[in-house]
Structures are given as C-alpha cells and as structure tokens.
Amino acid sequence: MKTQTTIRVEETNYRKAKEILGQRGMSYSQGIGVFNSMVVINKGLAF
C-alpha cells in the first residue's frame, strides 16, 4: 500500500533533482521512494 504525503523543499533543489532524476528515467516521486527505502535498509542515512 502507498501513502500520499506533502513535503516542502527548496524550489531550486527540487527543480535540479527533478531534472537529474528525469535524465535517469525516474520521476521525483520515485526518487523519494528510493531515498526512503535506503533509509530503511541502512537504518539511517548512508552518509
């Protein structure tokens, strides 16, 4: 099951991230999903 959420991010970073992810065939939403999965797998941030 998926959950819908709203986040606030800096507009410049959002646009840059969306462009970079798009170049890799991913939507911004998919990128956030990957980030969330990595937090769970690593039990925290990977850096």
N, CA, C and O atoms as a Tripos MOL2 file, in Angstrom:
@<TRIPOS>MOLECULE
protein
  188   187    47     0     0
PROTEIN
NO_CHARGES

@<TRIPOS>ATOM
      1 N           0.8450   -1.1720    0.0000 N.3       1 MET1
      2 CA          0.0000    0.0000    0.0000 C.3       1 MET1
      3 C           0.8950    1.2420    0.0000 C.2       1 MET1
      4 O           1.9420    1.2550    0.6480 O.2       1 MET1
      5 N           0.4950    2.2510   -0.7040 N.am      2 LYS2
      6 CA          1.2380    3.5060   -0.7670 C.3       2 LYS2
      7 C           0.5070    4.5790    0.0310 C.2       2 LYS2
      8 O          -0.7200    4.5680    0.1380 O.2       2 LYS2
      9 N           1.2720    5.4950    0.5810 N.am      3 THR3
     10 CA          0.7320    6.6040    1.3460 C.3       3 THR3
     11 C           1.0700    7.9010    0.6390 C.2       3 THR3
     12 O           2.1900    8.0750    0.1590 O.2       3 THR3
     13 N           0.1300    8.7930    0.5710 N.am      4 GLN4
     14 CA          0.3610   10.1050   -0.0290 C.3       4 GLN4
     15 C           0.7960   11.0690    1.0560 C.2       4 GLN4
     16 O           0.2440   11.0630    2.1570 O.2       4 GLN4
     17 N           1.7930   11.9070    0.7490 N.am      5 THR5
     18 CA          2.2860   12.8820    1.7070 C.3       5 THR5
     19 C           2.6370   14.1790    0.9890 C.2       5 THR5
     20 O           2.7400   14.2120   -0.2380 O.2       5 THR5
     21 N           2.8140   15.2210    1.7450 N.am      6 THR6
     22 CA          3.2300   16.5130    1.2070 C.3       6 THR6
     23 C           4.5140   16.9200    1.9100 C.2       6 THR6
     24 O           4.6190   16.8240    3.1330 O.2       6 THR6
     25 N           5.4940   17.3760    1.1300 N.am      7 ILE7
     26 CA          6.7480   17.8480    1.7170 C.3       7 ILE7
     27 C           7.0610   19.2300    1.1780 C.2       7 ILE7
     28 O           6.5870   19.6180    0.1110 O.2       7 ILE7
     29 N           7.8560   19.9580    1.9200 N.am      8 ARG8
     30 CA          8.3070   21.2780    1.4720 C.3       8 ARG8
     31 C           9.8140   21.1960    1.2600 C.2       8 ARG8
     32 O          10.5590   20.7980    2.1550 O.2       8 ARG8
     33 N          10.2500   21.5770    0.0640 N.am      9 VAL9
     34 CA         11.6670   21.5690   -0.2730 C.3       9 VAL9
     35 C          12.0190   22.8770   -0.9690 C.2       9 VAL9
     36 O          11.1460   23.5710   -1.4910 O.2       9 VAL9
     37 N          13.2990   23.2000   -0.9710 N.am     10 GLU10
     38 CA         13.7500   24.3920   -1.6710 C.3      10 GLU10
     39 C          13.4550   24.2380   -3.1610 C.2      10 GLU10
     40 O          13.7600   23.2030   -3.7530 O.2      10 GLU10
     41 N          12.8700   25.2510   -3.7550 N.am     11 GLU11
     42 CA         12.4360   25.1690   -5.1490 C.3      11 GLU11
     43 C          13.5910   24.8860   -6.1070 C.2      11 GLU11
     44 O          13.4500   24.0830   -7.0300 O.2      11 GLU11
     45 N          14.7260   25.5390   -5.8940 N.am     12 THR12
     46 CA         15.8670   25.3280   -6.7830 C.3      12 THR12
     47 C          16.3400   23.8780   -6.7330 C.2      12 THR12
     48 O          16.5750   23.2650   -7.7740 O.2      12 THR12
     49 N          16.4800   23.3300   -5.5300 N.am     13 ASN13
     50 CA         16.9100   21.9370   -5.3870 C.3      13 ASN13
     51 C          15.8780   20.9830   -5.9730 C.2      13 ASN13
     52 O          16.2370   19.9800   -6.5900 O.2      13 ASN13
     53 N          14.6120   21.2850   -5.7850 N.am     14 TYR14
     54 CA         13.5430   20.4520   -6.3410 C.3      14 TYR14
     55 C          13.6640   20.3780   -7.8620 C.2      14 TYR14
     56 O          13.6160   19.2950   -8.4440 O.2      14 TYR14
     57 N          13.8200   21.5300   -8.4940 N.am     15 ARG15
     58 CA         13.9090   21.5620   -9.9550 C.3      15 ARG15
     59 C          15.1470   20.8160  -10.4540 C.2      15 ARG15
     60 O          15.0740   20.0740  -11.4330 O.2      15 ARG15
     61 N          16.2820   21.0140   -9.7810 N.am     16 LYS16
     62 CA         17.5120   20.3290  -10.1840 C.3      16 LYS16
     63 C          17.3780   18.8220   -9.9970 C.2      16 LYS16
     64 O          17.7440   18.0460  -10.8810 O.2      16 LYS16
     65 N          16.8530   18.4110   -8.8480 N.am     17 ALA17
     66 CA         16.6810   16.9780   -8.5800 C.3      17 ALA17
     67 C          15.7150   16.3530   -9.5780 C.2      17 ALA17
     68 O          15.9580   15.2520  -10.0730 O.2      17 ALA17
     69 N          14.6290   17.0450   -9.8730 N.am     18 LYS18
     70 CA         13.6450   16.5280  -10.8200 C.3      18 LYS18
     71 C          14.2700   16.3450  -12.2010 C.2      18 LYS18
     72 O          13.9950   15.3570  -12.8830 O.2      18 LYS18
     73 N          15.1000   17.2850  -12.6080 N.am     19 GLU19
     74 CA         15.7730   17.1880  -13.9080 C.3      19 GLU19
     75 C          16.7580   16.0130  -13.9220 C.2      19 GLU19
     76 O          16.7740   15.2290  -14.8710 O.2      19 GLU19
     77 N          17.5680   15.8920  -12.8830 N.am     20 ILE20
     78 CA         18.5540   14.8110  -12.8050 C.3      20 ILE20
     79 C          17.8640   13.4530  -12.7990 C.2      20 ILE20
     80 O          18.2730   12.5440  -13.5210 O.2      20 ILE20
     81 N          16.8250   13.3120  -11.9900 N.am     21 LEU21
     82 CA         16.0960   12.0400  -11.9360 C.3      21 LEU21
     83 C          15.4380   11.7420  -13.2780 C.2      21 LEU21
     84 O          15.4240   10.5940  -13.7220 O.2      21 LEU21
     85 N          14.8960   12.7620  -13.9210 N.am     22 GLY22
     86 CA         14.2670   12.5930  -15.2240 C.3      22 GLY22
     87 C          15.2500   12.0840  -16.2670 C.2      22 GLY22
     88 O          14.8920   11.2720  -17.1200 O.2      22 GLY22
     89 N          16.4890   12.5620  -16.2010 N.am     23 GLN23
     90 CA         17.5210   12.1020  -17.1210 C.3      23 GLN23
     91 C          17.8270   10.6190  -16.9190 C.2      23 GLN23
     92 O          18.3400    9.9570  -17.8210 O.2      23 GLN23
     93 N          17.5140   10.1080  -15.7470 N.am     24 ARG24
     94 CA         17.7420    8.7050  -15.4320 C.3      24 ARG24
     95 C          16.4580    7.8750  -15.5190 C.2      24 ARG24
     96 O          16.4100    6.7250  -15.0830 O.2      24 ARG24
     97 N          15.4220    8.4920  -16.0930 N.am     25 GLY25
     98 CA         14.1680    7.7820  -16.3160 C.3      25 GLY25
     99 C          13.3010    7.6110  -15.0840 C.2      25 GLY25
    100 O          12.4420    6.7300  -15.0440 O.2      25 GLY25
    101 N          13.5220    8.4530  -14.0710 N.am     26 MET26
    102 CA         12.7450    8.3540  -12.8330 C.3      26 MET26
    103 C          11.9640    9.6410  -12.5970 C.2      26 MET26
    104 O          12.3900   10.7250  -12.9950 O.2      26 MET26
    105 N          10.8250    9.5040  -11.9500 N.am     27 SER27
    106 CA         10.0830   10.6790  -11.5150 C.3      27 SER27
    107 C          10.6370   11.1300  -10.1620 C.2      27 SER27
    108 O          11.3710   10.3920   -9.5040 O.2      27 SER27
    109 N          10.2820   12.3310   -9.7620 N.am     28 TYR28
    110 CA         10.6940   12.8310   -8.4460 C.3      28 TYR28
    111 C          10.1270   11.9290   -7.3540 C.2      28 TYR28
    112 O          10.8120   11.6180   -6.3800 O.2      28 TYR28
    113 N           8.8880   11.5170   -7.5200 N.am     29 SER29
    114 CA          8.2420   10.6430   -6.5520 C.3      29 SER29
    115 C           8.9940    9.3180   -6.4060 C.2      29 SER29
    116 O           9.1710    8.8170   -5.2960 O.2      29 SER29
    117 N           9.4310    8.7600   -7.5310 N.am     30 GLN30
    118 CA         10.2040    7.5140   -7.4820 C.3      30 GLN30
    119 C          11.5340    7.7370   -6.7680 C.2      30 GLN30
    120 O          11.9840    6.8750   -6.0130 O.2      30 GLN30
    121 N          12.1570    8.8740   -7.0000 N.am     31 GLY31
    122 CA         13.4140    9.2060   -6.3230 C.3      31 GLY31
    123 C          13.2390    9.2920   -4.8190 C.2      31 GLY31
    124 O          14.0820    8.8040   -4.0660 O.2      31 GLY31
    125 N          12.1540    9.9080   -4.3760 N.am     32 ILE32
    126 CA         11.8660    9.9830   -2.9440 C.3      32 ILE32
    127 C          11.6430    8.5770   -2.3880 C.2      32 ILE32
    128 O          12.0740    8.2700   -1.2760 O.2      32 ILE32
    129 N          10.9690    7.7250   -3.1640 N.am     33 GLY33
    130 CA         10.7540    6.3380   -2.7430 C.3      33 GLY33
    131 C          12.0670    5.5880   -2.5630 C.2      33 GLY33
    132 O          12.2230    4.8240   -1.6100 O.2      33 GLY33
    133 N          13.0160    5.8050   -3.4840 N.am     34 VAL34
    134 CA         14.3380    5.1770   -3.3630 C.3      34 VAL34
    135 C          15.0330    5.6860   -2.1110 C.2      34 VAL34
    136 O          15.6090    4.9010   -1.3570 O.2      34 VAL34
    137 N          14.9840    6.9960   -1.8830 N.am     35 PHE35
    138 CA         15.5940    7.5740   -0.6770 C.3      35 PHE35
    139 C          15.0070    6.9370    0.5810 C.2      35 PHE35
    140 O          15.7490    6.5370    1.4780 O.2      35 PHE35
    141 N          13.6830    6.8410    0.6510 N.am     36 ASN36
    142 CA         13.0360    6.2470    1.8210 C.3      36 ASN36
    143 C          13.4560    4.7960    2.0090 C.2      36 ASN36
    144 O          13.7050    4.3650    3.1350 O.2      36 ASN36
    145 N          13.5380    4.0400    0.9220 N.am     37 SER37
    146 CA         13.9650    2.6390    1.0010 C.3      37 SER37
    147 C          15.3880    2.5270    1.5320 C.2      37 SER37
    148 O          15.6810    1.6510    2.3460 O.2      37 SER37
    149 N          16.2680    3.4040    1.0790 N.am     38 MET38
    150 CA         17.6590    3.3600    1.5350 C.3      38 MET38
    151 C          17.7790    3.7190    3.0150 C.2      38 MET38
    152 O          18.6220    3.1590    3.7160 O.2      38 MET38
    153 N          16.9550    4.6360    3.4960 N.am     39 VAL39
    154 CA         16.9470    4.9660    4.9210 C.3      39 VAL39
    155 C          16.5660    3.7300    5.7280 C.2      39 VAL39
    156 O          17.1790    3.4440    6.7570 O.2      39 VAL39
    157 N          15.5630    3.0020    5.2690 N.am     40 VAL40
    158 CA         15.1140    1.7910    5.9750 C.3      40 VAL40
    159 C          16.2010    0.7180    5.9220 C.2      40 VAL40
    160 O          16.5210    0.1170    6.9480 O.2      40 VAL40
    161 N          16.7710    0.4700    4.7450 N.am     41 ILE41
    162 CA         17.8000   -0.5630    4.5950 C.3      41 ILE41
    163 C          19.0170   -0.2620    5.4690 C.2      41 ILE41
    164 O          19.5550   -1.1590    6.1180 O.2      41 ILE41
    165 N          19.4470    0.9960    5.4850 N.am     42 ASN42
    166 CA         20.6300    1.3930    6.2430 C.3      42 ASN42
    167 C          20.3170    1.7570    7.6990 C.2      42 ASN42
    168 O          21.2190    2.0560    8.4820 O.2      42 ASN42
    169 N          19.0340    1.7270    8.0450 N.am     43 LYS43
    170 CA         18.5900    2.1500    9.3800 C.3      43 LYS43
    171 C          19.1230    3.5390    9.7140 C.2      43 LYS43
    172 O          19.5370    3.8140   10.8400 O.2      43 LYS43
    173 N          19.1010    4.3880    8.7210 N.am     44 GLY44
    174 CA         19.5660    5.7740    8.8690 C.3      44 GLY44
    175 C          20.0410    6.2810    7.5270 C.2      44 GLY44
    176 O          19.7990    5.6690    6.4870 O.2      44 GLY44
    177 N          20.7220    7.4130    7.5690 N.am     45 LEU45
    178 CA         21.2710    7.9850    6.3470 C.3      45 LEU45
    179 C          22.5930    7.2950    6.0170 C.2      45 LEU45
    180 O          23.3630    6.9490    6.9130 O.2      45 LEU45
    181 N          22.8440    7.1010    4.7400 N.am     46 ALA46
    182 CA         24.0290    6.3620    4.3030 C.3      46 ALA46
    183 C          25.2900    7.2360    4.2690 C.2      46 ALA46
    184 O          26.3270    6.8000    3.7680 O.2      46 ALA46
    185 N          25.2110    8.4290    4.7830 N.am     47 PHE47
    186 CA         26.3950    9.3000    4.7780 C.3      47 PHE47
    187 C          26.5970    9.9180    6.1400 C.2      47 PHE47
    188 O          27.5420   10.6820    6.3370 O.2      47 PHE47
@<TRIPOS>BOND
     1     1     2 1
     2     2     3 1
     3     3     4 2
     4     3     5 am
     5     5     6 1
     6     6     7 1
     7     7     8 2
     8     7     9 am
     9     9    10 1
    10    10    11 1
    11    11    12 2
    12    11    13 am
    13    13    14 1
    14    14    15 1
    15    15    16 2
    16    15    17 am
    17    17    18 1
    18    18    19 1
    19    19    20 2
    20    19    21 am
    21    21    22 1
    22    22    23 1
    23    23    24 2
    24    23    25 am
    25    25    26 1
    26    26    27 1
    27    27    28 2
    28    27    29 am
    29    29    30 1
    30    30    31 1
    31    31    32 2
    32    31    33 am
    33    33    34 1
    34    34    35 1
    35    35    36 2
    36    35    37 am
    37    37    38 1
    38    38    39 1
    39    39    40 2
    40    39    41 am
    41    41    42 1
    42    42    43 1
    43    43    44 2
    44    43    45 am
    45    45    46 1
    46    46    47 1
    47    47    48 2
    48    47    49 am
    49    49    50 1
    50    50    51 1
    51    51    52 2
    52    51    53 am
    53    53    54 1
    54    54    55 1
    55    55    56 2
    56    55    57 am
    57    57    58 1
    58    58    59 1
    59    59    60 2
    60    59    61 am
    61    61    62 1
    62    62    63 1
    63    63    64 2
    64    63    65 am
    65    65    66 1
    66    66    67 1
    67    67    68 2
    68    67    69 am
    69    69    70 1
    70    70    71 1
    71    71    72 2
    72    71    73 am
    73    73    74 1
    74    74    75 1
    75    75    76 2
    76    75    77 am
    77    77    78 1
    78    78    79 1
    79    79    80 2
    80    79    81 am
    81    81    82 1
    82    82    83 1
    83    83    84 2
    84    83    85 am
    85    85    86 1
    86    86    87 1
    87    87    88 2
    88    87    89 am
    89    89    90 1
    90    90    91 1
    91    91    92 2
    92    91    93 am
    93    93    94 1
    94    94    95 1
    95    95    96 2
    96    95    97 am
    97    97    98 1
    98    98    99 1
    99    99   100 2
   100    99   101 am
   101   101   102 1
   102   102   103 1
   103   103   104 2
   104   103   105 am
   105   105   106 1
   106   106   107 1
   107   107   108 2
   108   107   109 am
   109   109   110 1
   110   110   111 1
   111   111   112 2
   112   111   113 am
   113   113   114 1
   114   114   115 1
   115   115   116 2
   116   115   117 am
   117   117   118 1
   118   118   119 1
   119   119   120 2
   120   119   121 am
   121   121   122 1
   122   122   123 1
   123   123   124 2
   124   123   125 am
   125   125   126 1
   126   126   127 1
   127   127   128 2
   128   127   129 am
   129   129   130 1
   130   130   131 1
   131   131   132 2
   132   131   133 am
   133   133   134 1
   134   134   135 1
   135   135   136 2
   136   135   137 am
   137   137   138 1
   138   138   139 1
   139   139   140 2
   140   139   141 am
   141   141   142 1
   142   142   143 1
   143   143   144 2
   144   143   145 am
   145   145   146 1
   146   146   147 1
   147   147   148 2
   148   147   149 am
   149   149   150 1
   150   150   151 1
   151   151   152 2
   152   151   153 am
   153   153   154 1
   154   154   155 1
   155   155   156 2
   156   155   157 am
   157   157   158 1
   158   158   159 1
   159   159   160 2
   160   159   161 am
   161   161   162 1
   162   162   163 1
   163   163   164 2
   164   163   165 am
   165   165   166 1
   166   166   167 1
   167   167   168 2
   168   167   169 am
   169   169   170 1
   170   170   171 1
   171   171   172 2
   172   171   173 am
   173   173   174 1
   174   174   175 1
   175   175   176 2
   176   175   177 am
   177   177   178 1
   178   178   179 1
   179   179   180 2
   180   179   181 am
   181   181   182 1
   182   182   183 1
   183   183   184 2
   184   183   185 am
   185   185   186 1
   186   186   187 1
   187   187   188 2
@<TRIPOS>SUBSTRUCTURE
     1 MET1         2 RESIDUE 1 A MET
     2 LYS2         6 RESIDUE 1 A LYS
     3 THR3        10 RESIDUE 1 A THR
     4 GLN4        14 RESIDUE 1 A GLN
     5 THR5        18 RESIDUE 1 A THR
     6 THR6        22 RESIDUE 1 A THR
     7 ILE7        26 RESIDUE 1 A ILE
     8 ARG8        30 RESIDUE 1 A ARG
     9 VAL9        34 RESIDUE 1 A VAL
    10 GLU10       38 RESIDUE 1 A GLU
    11 GLU11       42 RESIDUE 1 A GLU
    12 THR12       46 RESIDUE 1 A THR
    13 ASN13       50 RESIDUE 1 A ASN
    14 TYR14       54 RESIDUE 1 A TYR
    15 ARG15       58 RESIDUE 1 A ARG
    16 LYS16       62 RESIDUE 1 A LYS
    17 ALA17       66 RESIDUE 1 A ALA
    18 LYS18       70 RESIDUE 1 A LYS
    19 GLU19       74 RESIDUE 1 A GLU
    20 ILE20       78 RESIDUE 1 A ILE
    21 LEU21       82 RESIDUE 1 A LEU
    22 GLY22       86 RESIDUE 1 A GLY
    23 GLN23       90 RESIDUE 1 A GLN
    24 ARG24       94 RESIDUE 1 A ARG
    25 GLY25       98 RESIDUE 1 A GLY
    26 MET26      102 RESIDUE 1 A MET
    27 SER27      106 RESIDUE 1 A SER
    28 TYR28      110 RESIDUE 1 A TYR
    29 SER29      114 RESIDUE 1 A SER
    30 GLN30      118 RESIDUE 1 A GLN
    31 GLY31      122 RESIDUE 1 A GLY
    32 ILE32      126 RESIDUE 1 A ILE
    33 GLY33      130 RESIDUE 1 A GLY
    34 VAL34      134 RESIDUE 1 A VAL
    35 PHE35      138 RESIDUE 1 A PHE
    36 ASN36      142 RESIDUE 1 A ASN
    37 SER37      146 RESIDUE 1 A SER
    38 MET38      150 RESIDUE 1 A MET
    39 VAL39      154 RESIDUE 1 A VAL
    40 VAL40      158 RESIDUE 1 A VAL
    41 ILE41      162 RESIDUE 1 A ILE
    42 ASN42      166 RESIDUE 1 A ASN
    43 LYS43      170 RESIDUE 1 A LYS
    44 GLY44      174 RESIDUE 1 A GLY
    45 LEU45      178 RESIDUE 1 A LEU
    46 ALA46      182 RESIDUE 1 A ALA
    47 PHE47      186 RESIDUE 1 A PHE
